[in-house]
Amino acid sequence: MGYRVAVVGATGAVGREMLKTLAERKFPVQEVAAVASGRTTGQQVSFGDKQILTVQNLDKFDFTGWDIGLFSPGASVSAVHAPRAAKAGCIVIDNTSQFRMEPDVPLVVPEVNPQALAHIRRGIIANPNCSTIQMVVALKPLHDRYGVQRVVVSTYQSVSGAGKEAMDELYAQTKATYVNDPIKPEQFTKQIAFNVIPHIDRFMPDGSTKEEWKMVVETKKILDPDIQVVATCVRVPVFIGHGEAVFIQCAKPITVEGARAVLRDAPGVVVLDHREDGGYITPLECQGEDATYVSRIRLDPTVENGLVFWCVADNLRKGAALNAVQIAETLLAQGRLARPAA
């Protein structure tokens, strides 16, 4: 017995990771379909160690009879096809930004707000932004214990967050630098190799970027509407893994020892915090891992009840594919999926 699962955007970095994660976590599937745009129809992708799937054309794909759709095809594509899938009775878990801030669409991180799955109105559930996910996983236990009031966060986001073409650009520019070839940015506004770019997504009227705006509004929707958040989001020349320096101010007195204890007991969090050379986790070390890692925990002496920490996570896994699969697992655990086919 198992469920029929369609992975939409299956040829992209996140789509491939979704297929990999479904297999690794042994989600109960009867059948898996790899679905993508017409230009990749007929390509082959792996599901697990032994099964090869032929990519089907999204425009022609019939979602009738499919239980779950894991979507990561881009916001404009999800806008068209996610409602079509939901209308056919397929529960959509969408990794794009298209539906996140719509009031009748739950925005879910299972370790943080699984109760939001009780309010599925349109057959669509939104996966938050990758940078938001890892931050709220770490903030949740601290908020429950100390009442987080304000967050200042600076992100160090890998190029995989911008897709496969962005990863290819970092590789090509790095190679070009060593052989003295000319470099022409295409996926980014400036050269990304050996550089950092304080610009992710488009600029908003107030001077922030949309990525920064996402971290503000998504944190409020997921965790608490009263939390004040300000973010600076930076693209760095790393292939996979996002890092974040997070400064919080709490309503209650907080200690380093107390914060460590709370975080160690939190689901989805691994604390690795030793005040010595190498006693912290970097993006390179979190690749392929499921947890959000927290290091460099210390007091912020500039504000009352302030704390600082560093957190990293694999943005393709916990920041995207894993969180989506965990939402499906939570739906199953809460009894919100119909009985699987025999």
N, C-alpha and C positions, 0 to 999 in steps of 0.2 A: 504493500500500500504506500502511496506517495502522492505528491502534488505535482501539477504541471506548472513549470516555471519558465517564463520567457525573459531572457536578458536582452534588453534593447540598448543598442550602442555597444554591441559585443566585440567589435573590432578595436575599440578605443582602450586606453590604458586602464580606465576604471572598469569598463565592461569585462575585459579579460580578468581583472582582479576579482570581479564578482563571480565569474565562473570558477575561478580557482578557490575562492573562499567557500562557495556552496559545496564544492567537493571535499575540501579539507575538513569542514565542520559537519559533514555527513548530514546535511539538511535532507529530510525525507522527500526525495523527488521520484516521481514516476517517469517524467520526461522533461528534458530541458531543450529549449529552442534558443539559438543564437540569431538575433535579429539586428539589422543595421540598415543604413541607407543603400540606395540602389547601386551606388558606385562600388560598394564592397560585397554585393550579393555574389554568392558562389565561392567566396574565400572560405578558408577552413580555420577553426579555432579549437583549442583543446578544452575539454571538460574532464578534470581529473587526469589520472595517469594514462588511461587507456582509450577514452572515448574522444573521437574527433567529430565536431559538429560543422555542418555546412551552413554558412550564413544565409538567412532568408531576408527578402526585401520587406522593409518595414511598411512601405506604402501598400503592399498587397497582403500583409499578414493579418489573419483573422484571429482576434483574441477570444473568440467564443470558445468556452470550455477550458480556458487557461485560468489557473487559480491566482497566480502571482506574476506581476510584471516588475522586474527590477530595471529601472530606466536610468540611463546616463548618456543620452544622445545629443545634449545641448538644449538650452531653454526653449528656443523657438520651435524645435521639433517636438519636445515634450508638450508644448502648448497645444499642438494639433493632435498628437497621438495618445497622450495619457488620458484625456477625457474619453476618447474613442474606446480605449481598452477598458476603462472603468465602466462605461455604458454596457460593454459586453459581459460584465460580471467579473472581470479580472481586477484584483486589488493591486493598485499601482503604488510602488515605493520609488519615488522620484528623486534622483540625486542632483537635479539641476536647480537653479534659483527660481524657476518659473512660478511655483506655487507656495514658496516658503512663508510669505507674509500674508497670504490670504487667510482671513479669520476662520473660515470653515475647513481649513486643511491643517491637521496636526503636524507640528514640527517636532521631531522626536529624536532624542538620544536615550536609548533604553536604560542606561545606568542613572539617568537624571530624571526623566519625566515619562515613564512608561504608562502612567495613568492617562496621558493625552490620547492614547489609542482607543479610549472609550468614546471618543468624539469624532469618529470617521463619518463624514456626511456625504462626501462625493466619491468615495472609493479611491481616494488619493491620499497618500501620506508623504510628507516631504522630509528628505534627508537634509540636515543643515549643512552650512558651509564647512569645509574641512578645518579651517582655523578656529571656527567657533566650537566645533565638536570637542577637540582636545582640551580647550580651555574650560568649557562648562563641566566636563568630566572631573577636572581637578577642582573647580570652584564649588561644585555641589556639596561635598562633605564639609567644606569650610563654611559655606553659607548656612548649612543646617546647624552647625555648632556655634558659629561666631557672628552670623548675620553680616554678610558682605554688603557694603553700601556703595563702594566705588571701586572701579577697576581701571587701571591704566596699563595698556598692553602694547608691546612692540613685537611684531612677528618677523620671522626669518624664514620665508616660505620657498620651498624648492620649486624648480621649474616644472615638475610633473603636474603640479596644480594647474598649469596652463595647457596640459595635453601632450600627446606624443610629439607633435611638431616642435613644441618648445624644448623638449628634451633633445630632439635632433639638432636644434639650433645651438644649444649649449655645447654639445659634442663637436659640432662642425666649427664653431667659433674657437673652441679650445685648441682644436687641431690646427686651425688657420693661424692662430697666434704663434705656435711653435715653428711653423714653416714660413711665416711672414707673408701669408696671403691676405688680400683685402677682406675686411669684415663689413657686411651690410646687414644690420638688424632687420628682421622681418616679423618675428613673433613678438618682439619686445620693442619698446620705444628707444632703447639704447642698447649698446653691447652688454650682454649678460656675462660672458666669460671674464673672469678675473674682476668682476664689478658687482655692485649691489644697486638695485633700482627701487627707490621709494615710491612706487607707483604700480598698483595692481587694480585692474578694471578701470572704468572711466571716472573722470572727475565729477564731483557733485557741486552744486552751487556754493556750498559753504567752504569749499576747498579740500574737503576730505574725498577719498576715493570710494567707489561703491563697495570695494572689499572691506574697507574700514566701517562703512555704514552697515554692512551685513553683520559684522561682529557686534555692533551696538544693538541693532533691533532684534537680531536672533537671540542674543543672550537674554534680553528682556522677555521675549516670548517663551523661551524654554525654561528659564530659571526664575526670574522675578522681574516684573515690570518696573519696580522701584530702584533697581540697581543702575547706577550711573556708570557708563563705559565710554572711554576714549581710546582709540586705537591708531597706531601707525603701522601700516602693512608694507613689508619690504620683500622684494624678490631677490634671492641670493643664488649663486652658482653651485647649487646642490641638486642632484638628480631626484632624490626621493627623501622625504622627511621634513616636517616643519618644526621649527623651534620657536618658542615664545618666552619673552621676559614679562612676567605678570606682577604688577604692583597692586595690592588690595588694601582697602581701609575697611575695618569692621566696626560693628556697633558695640561689640563686647571685647574686653581685653583678650589678647591672643599671645601665645608664646610659641617659640620654635618647637619645643618638645611636644606641646599640645597639638600643633598643626601636623607634625610628623605622625603622631599617633592616629589622628583622625584620617589622614590620607592613607596610611598603611592599611586601615580597615575598609577602605572604600573600594567598591567594585570597579574594575577596569583601570585602577591606578597601581603603579609600582613605584615605590620610593627608593631611589638610589642616591643618597646624599651623604657623601663623606668629604670632610674639609681637608682634602689632600689632593695632590696632583692626580688627575684622572678620576676623581671621585664623583663623577657626574655622567650623564648620558648625553650623547650627541646625536644629531639626525642620522648619521651614517650607521650608528649602532642600533637604531630602532627599526631599521628597514626589515620588513618581513615579520615584524612583531605586532601583536594585537593591542598591547597596553598603551596607556598614556603614562609616560615616565616623568617623574618629578624630582628635581635636583635643586641645589643651591638655595635651600630654604633658609631665610634669615629675616630678622626684623627690619622694618623700614623706620628709621628714627626721625624722619621728617614729618610724619603725621601720627596722630593718636591711633593706637590699635592697628598699626600698619605691618604688613608682611610682604616679602618679595619671594618669588620662586621662579624657577626655569622649568618649562615642560616641553617635551618633544613627543611626537608620534609619527607613525607612517601615514602620510596623508592619503595614500591610495587604499590603505586598509581601514584603520579606524576613522580616518577622515572621509571615507567614501564607501568602499565596497563592504567592509566588515560591518559598519554601522547599519547599512541597508539590510544585510543578511540577519543581523541581530534584531532588527525590527520585525522581520518575518518570523524569526524564532519566538519573539515575544508575543506576536499575534497568535501563534500556535499555542504557547503556554497559557495565554489568557482565554483560549477557546474561541477566538474571533475568526478562525478559518473554518470553512465547511469541512466535513469529513473527507479525507483524501480518497481518491479513486482506488478501487481494489486492484 
